[in-house]
Amino acid sequence: MDLNKIALEKDSHDDLKKFKSKFLNNSNEIYLDGNSLGKLPLKSIENLNETINKQWGQNLIRSWNDNWLKMSEKINFKMSKLINSDNDEVLVGESTSVNLYKILYCLLNSNQYKKTLVTDCLNFPSDNYIIEGLKDYTEKKEISILNYNNNLSCKIDVLKKSIQENPGIYCLSLVTYKSSFLYPIKELNEFAENNKSIIVWDCSHAIGVINIDVKDSKTKAAIGCTYKFLNGGPGSPSFLYVSKDILSHLQNPIKGWFGHSKPFNFENKYKPADNINKFNAGTPSVLSLIPVNTGLDIVLEAGITNIRNKSIELGEYLIKIIKDELLKFDVKIASPIESSSRGSHITIQHKEAWRICKLLIKGDETRKKIIPDFRPEDNIRLGFSPLYVSFIDLFETVIAIKTILENKEYLKIDNSKSEVT
Ligand SMILES: Cc1ncc(COP(=O)(O)O)c(C=O)c1O
C-alpha cells in the first residue's frame, strides 16, 4: 500500500479524530507547532467571554468568592488527575521559569541533598540560565552542565556516573526541546534516590502528550508549561508538583500572601501554609488560567493513554515517510528512532532548514500553509498534537518538503530571520 493510502486508512480508524472540532482550525493550514503554542479550544473563547463580561464586568470583586478561588482549586485537581499525584501535591500558577527557581532554591536550602546543582546540555536554555543564576547557593559556587558529545540524546551511562560521583540536585527536561529525546524517568528517579539525589523534571514538552505518572515513576518534583500540548494559550501559567515525601522540608523563597496559611487575615507576620499552597506567591492570573481549565478538560476527556498511543503511531508513520522520501536529499533525522525514547515531535536537519521553514509557512497554490518551527542551527521541528494532527497532514508535509528540496525552491527566497521562529 502506498504511503498516502496508509495515511487515509489510519485516519479512518482514528478514535481521537473528533477532537479536532474542539479547536479553532484553518482548513488551509497544517499546524505542526503544538510544542511551542497549542491551538485555541473553542470552549476557551466562550469561557473567557463569560469571565470577562459577566464575572469581571458585572460581578466584579464578588467573583473571587463566587468563581475564581474555586477555579484555581479545580485546575489543581485536574492537573493532579493528569499526573496521578495526590490533589494537594500540585499547583498551577506563575511561569515555568519562576517555578523552577522556587523549587531549586528551596531544595538547595533544605539540607536534604548535597548542595550540588547539575543539568545537561539538552535542557532548555531558560532552565540552564535559572540554574546558572543559583550557583552562589551551591557548595562549590559552581554548577555542572553534563555534555554527551552531541546535543541530541542523553548518554544514560554518563548521567548515571555523574549522579554516583556527584550526588545532589539534578534538573532535566523529560522530553528535550530540540530532538524530542525522552528520558527513562522511573529508572533515573530510582537511581537518583539510591544515590541520595533528586531529579527535578521539566515536563513542558511532555505534559498533555506523555503519560506522566508521578507515583509509579517515583517522581519527587516537576514543573512544566501549559501552553504547548495542553493548549492553555500564550504565556499560560505552569504547574509545580512537589511530592508529599519532601514537601515539609521545603520553604518557598517568595513569601507572598497567597502562600500564607491565612491570606485574608492580613497578619503582619508571614506564616506559610502547611500544604502545597505555600508555593503560591501572589494573586492567581485568572484570565490566563481560564483556558488551562479547558485544555485540561479536553486532554482528560480524550485520555492521556489514547493520546500517547496516537502520538507514537504518528511518530512511527512520520519516520517511515521521512526515510522513504527525504533522506535522499541530505535530510537527517535528529530525533530518536525508537518510540519509547521519543516525545511528540520529530526534528529533521538540513542546511537550508530556515528557508525550508519559511517556504512551508508561506504555502502556495499547490500546497497548504504548513507551520513547523525552526531551532538553530539547522533543525525543523515537526510537532504533532494527536488531538488535531492527522496522518494525512504528515504525509502532505513530507511531500511539501520533498518538492521544495527537489526544485531547490529555497534558492529563490532570502535568508533573513524573524524574532520568533
Ligand atoms: C522545556 C521548557 N522549559 C522552560 C520553558 C520556559 O517557560 P516559561 O517561559 O513559561 O518560563 C520553556 C518555554 O518554552 C520550555 O520549552
The ligand as an SDF file (V2000), in Angstrom:
LIG
                    3D

 16 16  0  0  0  0  0  0  0  0999 V2000
   11.2210   22.9870   28.0890 C   0  0  0  0  0  0  0  0  0  0  0  0
   10.9390   24.3930   28.5090 C   0  0  0  0  0  0  0  0  0  0  0  0
   11.2700   24.7920   29.7450 N   0  0  0  0  0  0  0  0  0  0  0  0
   11.0430   26.0550   30.1700 C   0  0  0  0  0  0  0  0  0  0  0  0
   10.4570   26.9840   29.3450 C   0  0  0  0  0  0  0  0  0  0  0  0
   10.2480   28.3800   29.8410 C   0  0  0  0  0  0  0  0  0  0  0  0
    8.9130   28.5750   30.1630 O   0  0  0  0  0  0  0  0  0  0  0  0
    8.3360   29.9790   30.6500 P   0  0  0  0  0  0  0  0  0  0  0  0
    8.5980   30.9340   29.5450 O   0  0  0  0  0  0  0  0  0  0  0  0
    6.8720   29.7030   30.8390 O   0  0  0  0  0  0  0  0  0  0  0  0
    9.0210   30.3600   31.8920 O   0  0  0  0  0  0  0  0  0  0  0  0
   10.0820   26.6140   28.0420 C   0  0  0  0  0  0  0  0  0  0  0  0
    9.4650   27.5920   27.1320 C   0  0  0  0  0  0  0  0  0  0  0  0
    9.1220   27.3360   26.0150 O   0  0  0  0  0  0  0  0  0  0  0  0
   10.3400   25.2820   27.6190 C   0  0  0  0  0  0  0  0  0  0  0  0
   10.0220   24.8720   26.3840 O   0  0  0  0  0  0  0  0  0  0  0  0
  1  2  1  0
  2  3  1  0
  2 15  2  0
  3  4  2  0
  4  5  1  0
  5  6  1  0
  5 12  2  0
  6  7  1  0
  7  8  1  0
  8  9  2  0
  8 10  1  0
  8 11  1  0
 12 13  1  0
 12 15  1  0
 13 14  2  0
 15 16  1  0
M  END
$$$$
